[in-house]
Amino acid sequence: MTMNPEFRTVRSPYDDGGVLLAMPAIELDAALVHVDRADRLGNTQTLGPDPYFDEHYARASTSCYVTCEELVDRLDLSHPEDARLNHVRALFRHRASCTRRSARTRRRTRRATDGT
């Protein structure tokens, strides 16, 4: 705490009564989020089972930039059945870019040689 005067110690509210180190929240300048789909209005859809912390990063940051596998005009018209998957809403997003296959790893295949 001598290195950073903003750090404080606080007593745990639980029965253990331990002493914990507390610090101010880190201010995020920008959040970089990759999703499956986005529209030109700024809505996004994440199709995987775990949305990670993307929404929290988008809310906490000053700017949010989204890349997507598929960019459509309106998600509510093209994929209305997936409306519940909109985790990063338009009001948190500043820019969007379609970058297909950017979240996938490239597969390298080896050719088997038979020695001839």
C-alpha positions as CSV (number, residue, x, y, z in Angstrom):
1,M,0.0,0.0,0.0
2,T,3.0,2.2,0.2
3,M,3.3,1.9,-3.6
4,N,-0.3,2.9,-4.3
5,P,-2.1,5.1,-1.7
6,E,-5.5,4.3,-3.4
7,F,-5.3,0.7,-2.1
8,R,-7.2,0.1,1.2
9,T,-7.7,-2.8,3.5
10,V,-11.2,-3.8,4.5
11,R,-12.6,-6.4,6.9
12,S,-14.4,-9.3,5.3
13,P,-18.2,-9.2,5.9
14,Y,-18.2,-13.0,6.4
15,D,-17.6,-15.0,9.5
16,D,-13.9,-15.5,8.8
17,G,-13.3,-11.8,9.5
18,G,-10.3,-11.8,7.2
19,V,-8.5,-8.6,6.0
20,L,-8.9,-8.0,2.3
21,L,-7.2,-5.6,-0.1
22,A,-9.5,-3.3,-2.0
23,M,-8.6,-1.1,-5.0
24,P,-10.5,1.3,-7.3
25,A,-12.0,-0.1,-10.4
26,I,-9.9,0.0,-13.6
27,E,-11.3,2.4,-16.2
28,L,-11.5,0.7,-19.6
29,D,-10.8,2.9,-22.6
30,A,-12.1,0.4,-25.1
31,A,-13.7,-3.0,-25.2
32,L,-13.0,-5.3,-28.2
33,V,-15.8,-7.9,-28.6
34,H,-16.2,-10.6,-31.3
35,V,-19.7,-12.0,-31.9
36,D,-21.3,-14.3,-34.4
37,R,-23.7,-11.8,-35.9
38,A,-24.2,-8.0,-35.8
39,D,-26.5,-5.6,-37.6
40,R,-26.0,-2.1,-38.9
41,L,-28.0,-0.7,-35.9
42,G,-25.4,-2.0,-33.5
43,N,-27.2,-5.1,-32.1
44,T,-25.2,-8.3,-31.7
45,Q,-25.9,-12.0,-31.3
46,T,-23.6,-14.5,-29.6
47,L,-24.6,-18.1,-30.5
48,G,-22.3,-20.0,-28.2
49,P,-23.4,-21.3,-24.8
50,D,-21.3,-18.8,-22.8
51,P,-21.5,-15.1,-23.6
52,Y,-18.3,-14.5,-21.5
53,F,-18.1,-11.0,-20.0
54,D,-18.6,-9.1,-23.2
55,E,-21.7,-7.2,-22.0
56,H,-19.9,-6.1,-18.8
57,Y,-16.8,-5.0,-20.8
58,A,-19.0,-3.1,-23.2
59,R,-20.9,-1.3,-20.4
60,A,-17.7,-0.5,-18.5
61,S,-15.6,0.9,-21.3
62,T,-15.6,4.3,-22.9
63,S,-15.8,2.8,-26.4
64,C,-16.8,-0.6,-27.6
65,Y,-15.7,-2.1,-31.0
66,V,-17.4,-5.2,-32.3
67,T,-16.2,-7.6,-34.9
68,C,-18.5,-10.3,-36.3
69,E,-18.7,-13.3,-38.5
70,E,-21.9,-12.1,-40.3
71,L,-23.0,-8.5,-40.7
72,V,-26.7,-8.0,-41.7
73,D,-28.9,-4.9,-42.1
74,R,-31.4,-5.8,-39.2
75,L,-31.1,-8.8,-36.9
76,D,-34.7,-8.4,-35.8
77,L,-35.8,-9.1,-39.4
78,S,-33.2,-11.6,-40.5
79,H,-32.9,-13.7,-37.3
80,P,-35.8,-12.9,-35.0
81,E,-35.7,-16.3,-33.4
82,D,-32.3,-15.5,-31.8
83,A,-33.3,-12.1,-30.3
84,R,-32.6,-13.3,-26.8
85,L,-28.9,-13.7,-27.8
86,N,-28.3,-10.0,-28.0
87,H,-25.8,-9.5,-25.2
88,V,-24.1,-6.3,-26.4
89,R,-26.8,-3.8,-27.2
90,A,-26.5,-1.0,-29.7
91,L,-26.2,1.7,-27.2
92,F,-22.9,0.3,-25.9
93,R,-21.3,-0.2,-29.3
94,H,-19.3,2.5,-31.2
95,R,-18.1,0.7,-34.3
96,A,-18.7,-2.7,-36.0
97,S,-16.6,-4.6,-38.6
98,C,-17.3,-7.9,-40.3
99,T,-14.2,-10.1,-40.0
100,R,-15.2,-13.6,-41.0
101,R,-13.3,-16.5,-39.6
102,S,-11.3,-14.3,-37.2
103,A,-12.2,-16.3,-34.1
104,R,-11.4,-19.7,-35.6
105,T,-8.0,-21.3,-35.6
106,R,-6.5,-22.4,-38.8
107,R,-6.1,-26.1,-39.3
108,R,-2.9,-27.3,-40.7
109,T,-3.1,-30.6,-42.4
110,R,-0.1,-32.9,-42.8
111,R,0.3,-35.0,-45.9
112,A,1.2,-38.5,-45.2
113,T,4.2,-39.6,-47.1
114,D,4.6,-43.2,-48.1
115,G,8.3,-42.9,-48.8
116,T,8.0,-43.3,-52.6
